[in-house]
Amino acid sequence: MPLIKNRVLIATLWSFLQRTGSLIIGFIANMVLARLLDPEDFGCIAIILVFTTFADILINSGLNGALIQKKNVTKQDVSTVFTFNLSISIILFIIFFFAAPSISRFVGIPNLDIYLRVESIALLIRAFYCIQAAFLSKSLKFKNLAKYNILSSAISVTVAIVMAYLGCGVWSLVAKNVVLQLSLCLLYRHASKVPYRLGFSKESFKELFSFGWFVAMTAFLDVLYSNLTSFLVGKRYSVKDLGYYNQAYSLQQIPVYSLSMVVTNVLFPFMSKMQDDSSRVLYNTRRVFKVSSLFVFPLMVYLIFFAKPVIVFIFSSKWEPSAVYFQILCFGGMVNALIHICRNVLKSIGETKSLFLSQIVITSTAIAGMLFFLRFELKWIVIWVSACSYINWIVIGIITGKKIGYRIFLQLKDITVNIVFSLIAGVLSYLLFGNMTSNVIVVTLVSAIFFAVVYFLLHFILKTDSFKTLLSSVKN
C-alpha cells in the first residue's frame, strides 16, 4: 500500500507539472495570438474544430481507454486498436478532403475548405501515437507525459506566434494544431516501444469495444453539444461573435481542465487498479472532490467578479465584448471539474453504460434548450450553456452516488465550505477593488492576491476538512 500511494503521489505531481507547464505556455501563447489575430480568425478555427473534434472522438473510439482499464492487455488487443484507429482516421481524412468545399460554402467562410483539409492531417498523425500515450498513462509514467506534452506545446505555439507575426492569420492556428500532433507523435513513439502491427481480431475488438463503445459515444454526445453550440453561434450570429464566445469559452476551460485533469488523468488508471474495492474507491473519490473544489471554486468565483479586467489584461481591449460571456461561463465552470471526476470514477469501475445513458439525457436536454434560445440574443445561449453544467452534475452525480455510495447531498456537503469561503473572498475583493479605474494589470494582480489571502486564511483559521485533506495528501 505505501508503494502504491507513493507511485500515485509521484504520478499526480508529474501530472500537475504537465498541466501547469502546458497552461503557462498556452496562456502566454493565447495572450500573444489574441493581440496579433482578429476575432474572425479565432471564429474560423472554431468552425474547423467542430468537425475535427468529432473525428478525433471516432478515431479514439474509447478503445484507448479500454486498454488502460483492462487488466491484462495482449499483443492482439494492441494491434486491433491500432488497425481500427488508423482505418477510421484514413476514412475521415478522405471524407473531409472531398466535403470541405461544400462545408465552406454552407458556413460562408472563404478558404475554409483549404484550412479544413490541412487541419485534417492532424487526424492521421494522432492515430500513430495514441496507443503509446495510453500505455504511458496505464503505467503511471506521467513524468514522460509531462516532458513530451510541455515540449510539444512549446514547439507548436512558437510556430504559431511566428506565423501570426508574419501575418499568416488563420494559418498560424491551423499550423499550431498540426505541429502539436506531429511533435507528440515523434516523442511518444520514441518513449514507448509498444510492439504492434497491422492486424485485427474480432474477439479482441468485441471485448474492448464493450467498454470503449459507451465511452466513445459518451464523449461523442458531449462533443456534439459543445460543437453544435459553436457551429450554430457562427451560423446564427456571426463569425466575429463566435470568436468572442469561443475565446471566452476557451479561457474558462483552461483553469477548469488544468486543475481537474491533473487529478482525473491519474484517477482513471489508478482507480481502475482498485475497481474491485468499493470502499477505497469511495474514500479516494471524496478526497478528490474536496481537494479539487478547494482550488476550482475560488478561481472561478474570482473570475466571475473580475471578468472584465482579466479579459482586457490577457487579450487586450478589443476582446472586451467577450467579458460578459466569460463571466457567465465561469459560473457553470465551477462544477465542470466535479463532472469530470464523476465520469472518471464511473469509467474506472466499468460503469460505462450508465455513463452513456446519463449523457443521452444531458445532451438531449441541452440541445433542446439551445434550439429554443437561438431566437434570442447570444447572451441567452451562453446562460443556457452555463445552466447545463449544473444539470449535467446533478444527473451524473446521482448516478455516481448510486454506484459507489457517494450520494449527491454528501457531495454537496463536501464542497459547501469551499463555495461559501469563495463567495466571501469574492465579495470583499470586489468591494475593495471592483471599482478601481487604474491600470487593469494592477487591478487584476492586487485583487487576485487579496482574494487568495482571504480565502486560504479562512481555511487555515477554521481548519476545514478540505484544507486538512490537502495537507495530509502533501505530507503523505
Secondary structure, 3 states (H helix, E strand, C coil): CHHHHHHHHHHHHHHHHHHHHHHHHHHHHHHHHHHHCCHHHHHHHHHHHHHHHHHHHHHHCCHHHHHHHCCCCCHHHHHHHHHHHHHHHHHHHHHHHHHHHHHHHHHCCCCHHHHHHHHCHHHHHHCCCHHHHHHHHHCCCHHHHHHHHHHHHHHHHHHHHHHHHCCCCHHHHHHHHHHHHHHHHHHHHHHCCCCCCCCCCHHHHHHHHHHHHHHHHHHHHHHHHHHHHHHHHHHHCCHHHHHHHHHHHHHHHHHHHHHHHHHHHHHHHHHHHCCCCHHHHHHHHHHHHHHHHHHHHHHHHHHHHCHHHHHHHHHCHHHHHHHHHHHHHHHHHCCHHHHHHHHHHHHHCCCHHHHHHHHHHHHHHHHHHHHHHCCCCHHHHHHHHHHHHHHHHHHHHHHHHHHHCCCHHHHHHHHHHHHHHHHHHHHHHHHHHCCCCCCHHHHHHHHHHHHHHHHHHHHHHHCCHHHHHHHHHHHC
